Amino acid sequence: MNPLFQNKWLIVSSIELFVILFLIIKLRKKKNENTIDKEILKSKKTSINMSDIMLDINLAPNLYKKLCRVCHPDRFIGTFYETSANTLFQEVQKAENNYSMLCELKIRIEQELNLIIS
């Protein structure tokens, strides 16, 4: 065979190889972009309730202090309510910055310790 003819096929096959490699790289980049787009869409789908966040920031500290004063275990030493006051106080401390949990604990404290919290 003619060496020139063999070189043409070598050149053509080399070009085809480069085209295939280029397309593979392009597909990988597109796949990475799709995953990034999916992550962005997931983050947009999560709903953040700003009113809850504002309540946590503004009202939780005052309610936390009030509940700590009311259900502190030292106030119930030697009484029937000592153990429940201790567990409620620990739960109040865990929910220090969560206003909705503090409201639920307020109701539980009123019921379990027979207190009225204003």
C-alpha atoms as a printed R data frame, in Angstrom:
    type eleno elety resid chain resno       x      y      z
1   ATOM     1    CA   MET     A     1   0.000  0.000  0.000
2   ATOM     2    CA   ASN     A     2   0.893  3.531 -0.473
3   ATOM     3    CA   PRO     A     3   2.423  5.165  2.668
4   ATOM     4    CA   LEU     A     4   0.564  8.385  1.911
5   ATOM     5    CA   PHE     A     5  -2.723  6.496  1.949
6   ATOM     6    CA   GLN     A     6  -1.852  4.952  5.327
7   ATOM     7    CA   ASN     A     7  -1.028  8.380  6.749
8   ATOM     8    CA   LYS     A     8  -4.406  9.744  5.695
9   ATOM     9    CA   TRP     A     9  -6.208  7.041  7.647
10  ATOM    10    CA   LEU     A    10  -3.964  7.653 10.614
11  ATOM    11    CA   ILE     A    11  -4.797 11.349 10.494
12  ATOM    12    CA   VAL     A    12  -8.524 10.668 10.119
13  ATOM    13    CA   SER     A    13  -8.552  8.198 13.010
14  ATOM    14    CA   SER     A    14  -6.580 10.633 15.174
15  ATOM    15    CA   ILE     A    15  -9.097 13.381 14.463
16  ATOM    16    CA   GLU     A    16 -11.947 11.024 15.306
17  ATOM    17    CA   LEU     A    17 -10.235 10.126 18.579
18  ATOM    18    CA   PHE     A    18  -9.853 13.790 19.519
19  ATOM    19    CA   VAL     A    19 -13.500 14.468 18.667
20  ATOM    20    CA   ILE     A    20 -14.626 11.564 20.835
21  ATOM    21    CA   LEU     A    21 -12.426 12.708 23.726
22  ATOM    22    CA   PHE     A    22 -13.744 16.250 23.343
23  ATOM    23    CA   LEU     A    23 -17.344 15.020 23.483
24  ATOM    24    CA   ILE     A    24 -16.665 12.871 26.543
25  ATOM    25    CA   ILE     A    25 -15.118 15.823 28.377
26  ATOM    26    CA   LYS     A    26 -18.029 18.035 27.390
27  ATOM    27    CA   LEU     A    27 -20.543 15.464 28.681
28  ATOM    28    CA   ARG     A    28 -18.744 15.209 32.016
29  ATOM    29    CA   LYS     A    29 -18.766 18.971 32.445
30  ATOM    30    CA   LYS     A    30 -22.463 19.064 31.625
31  ATOM    31    CA   LYS     A    31 -23.113 16.283 34.131
32  ATOM    32    CA   ASN     A    32 -21.304 18.269 36.831
33  ATOM    33    CA   GLU     A    33 -23.303 21.378 35.944
34  ATOM    34    CA   ASN     A    34 -26.520 19.366 36.200
35  ATOM    35    CA   THR     A    35 -25.632 18.177 39.693
36  ATOM    36    CA   ILE     A    36 -24.895 21.744 40.741
37  ATOM    37    CA   ASP     A    37 -28.224 22.877 39.273
38  ATOM    38    CA   LYS     A    38 -30.007 20.076 41.124
39  ATOM    39    CA   GLU     A    39 -28.400 21.126 44.404
40  ATOM    40    CA   ILE     A    40 -29.500 24.711 43.822
41  ATOM    41    CA   LEU     A    41 -33.051 23.579 43.101
42  ATOM    42    CA   LYS     A    42 -33.071 21.437 46.247
43  ATOM    43    CA   SER     A    43 -31.967 24.385 48.334
44  ATOM    44    CA   LYS     A    44 -34.696 26.540 46.798
45  ATOM    45    CA   LYS     A    45 -37.329 23.903 47.566
46  ATOM    46    CA   THR     A    46 -36.574 23.905 51.279
47  ATOM    47    CA   SER     A    47 -38.918 26.305 52.907
48  ATOM    48    CA   ILE     A    48 -37.592 28.503 55.652
49  ATOM    49    CA   ASN     A    49 -40.223 30.141 57.745
50  ATOM    50    CA   MET     A    50 -38.877 33.577 58.578
51  ATOM    51    CA   SER     A    51 -41.557 34.244 61.181
52  ATOM    52    CA   ASP     A    52 -40.342 31.242 63.190
53  ATOM    53    CA   ILE     A    53 -36.785 32.479 62.955
54  ATOM    54    CA   MET     A    54 -37.801 35.950 64.131
55  ATOM    55    CA   LEU     A    55 -39.739 34.463 67.045
56  ATOM    56    CA   ASP     A    56 -36.707 32.383 67.986
57  ATOM    57    CA   ILE     A    57 -34.496 35.443 67.910
58  ATOM    58    CA   ASN     A    58 -36.799 37.922 69.634
59  ATOM    59    CA   LEU     A    59 -39.049 36.023 72.017
60  ATOM    60    CA   ALA     A    60 -37.161 32.871 72.957
61  ATOM    61    CA   PRO     A    61 -34.635 34.482 75.349
62  ATOM    62    CA   ASN     A    62 -37.310 36.097 77.528
63  ATOM    63    CA   LEU     A    63 -39.447 32.970 77.664
64  ATOM    64    CA   TYR     A    64 -36.376 30.881 78.408
65  ATOM    65    CA   LYS     A    65 -35.436 33.059 81.387
66  ATOM    66    CA   LYS     A    66 -38.997 33.000 82.685
67  ATOM    67    CA   LEU     A    67 -39.271 29.214 82.439
68  ATOM    68    CA   CYS     A    68 -35.871 28.726 84.075
69  ATOM    69    CA   ARG     A    69 -36.976 30.836 87.039
70  ATOM    70    CA   VAL     A    70 -40.347 29.122 87.365
71  ATOM    71    CA   CYS     A    71 -39.305 25.483 87.095
72  ATOM    72    CA   HIS     A    72 -35.839 25.579 88.629
73  ATOM    73    CA   PRO     A    73 -35.333 22.356 90.625
74  ATOM    74    CA   ASP     A    74 -34.132 24.267 93.691
75  ATOM    75    CA   ARG     A    75 -37.661 25.664 94.115
76  ATOM    76    CA   PHE     A    76 -39.085 22.147 94.464
77  ATOM    77    CA   ILE     A    77 -36.571 20.472 96.821
78  ATOM    78    CA   GLY     A    78 -38.294 17.966 99.070
79  ATOM    79    CA   THR     A    79 -41.629 18.158 97.262
80  ATOM    80    CA   PHE     A    80 -43.564 15.727 95.116
81  ATOM    81    CA   TYR     A    81 -42.668 17.764 92.000
82  ATOM    82    CA   GLU     A    82 -38.880 17.623 92.422
83  ATOM    83    CA   THR     A    83 -38.123 14.968 89.761
84  ATOM    84    CA   SER     A    84 -40.506 16.372 87.170
85  ATOM    85    CA   ALA     A    85 -39.143 19.882 87.787
86  ATOM    86    CA   ASN     A    86 -35.633 18.569 87.239
87  ATOM    87    CA   THR     A    87 -36.495 16.876 83.921
88  ATOM    88    CA   LEU     A    88 -38.509 19.871 82.709
89  ATOM    89    CA   PHE     A    89 -35.680 22.223 83.618
90  ATOM    90    CA   GLN     A    90 -33.234 20.106 81.587
91  ATOM    91    CA   GLU     A    91 -35.597 20.141 78.602
92  ATOM    92    CA   VAL     A    92 -35.944 23.917 78.881
93  ATOM    93    CA   GLN     A    93 -32.175 24.244 78.784
94  ATOM    94    CA   LYS     A    94 -31.970 22.071 75.660
95  ATOM    95    CA   ALA     A    95 -34.612 24.205 73.908
96  ATOM    96    CA   GLU     A    96 -33.026 27.523 74.859
97  ATOM    97    CA   ASN     A    97 -33.278 29.086 71.388
98  ATOM    98    CA   ASN     A    98 -36.376 27.320 70.071
99  ATOM    99    CA   TYR     A    99 -39.473 29.383 70.764
100 ATOM   100    CA   SER     A   100 -42.026 26.792 69.655
101 ATOM   101    CA   MET     A   101 -40.516 24.106 71.902
102 ATOM   102    CA   LEU     A   102 -40.395 26.559 74.789
103 ATOM   103    CA   CYS     A   103 -44.109 27.275 74.310
104 ATOM   104    CA   GLU     A   104 -44.859 23.559 74.433
105 ATOM   105    CA   LEU     A   105 -42.708 23.213 77.554
106 ATOM   106    CA   LYS     A   106 -44.548 26.127 79.139
107 ATOM   107    CA   ILE     A   107 -47.826 24.232 78.778
108 ATOM   108    CA   ARG     A   108 -46.240 21.057 80.179
109 ATOM   109    CA   ILE     A   109 -44.782 22.977 83.118
110 ATOM   110    CA   GLU     A   110 -48.169 24.500 83.899
111 ATOM   111    CA   GLN     A   111 -49.791 21.059 83.807
112 ATOM   112    CA   GLU     A   112 -47.155 18.959 85.573
113 ATOM   113    CA   LEU     A   113 -46.104 21.458 88.245
114 ATOM   114    CA   ASN     A   114 -49.557 23.058 88.744
115 ATOM   115    CA   LEU     A   115 -48.217 26.527 88.046
116 ATOM   116    CA   ILE     A   116 -49.674 29.510 86.263
117 ATOM   117    CA   ILE     A   117 -47.128 31.282 84.080
118 ATOM   118    CA   SER     A   118 -48.104 34.661 82.765
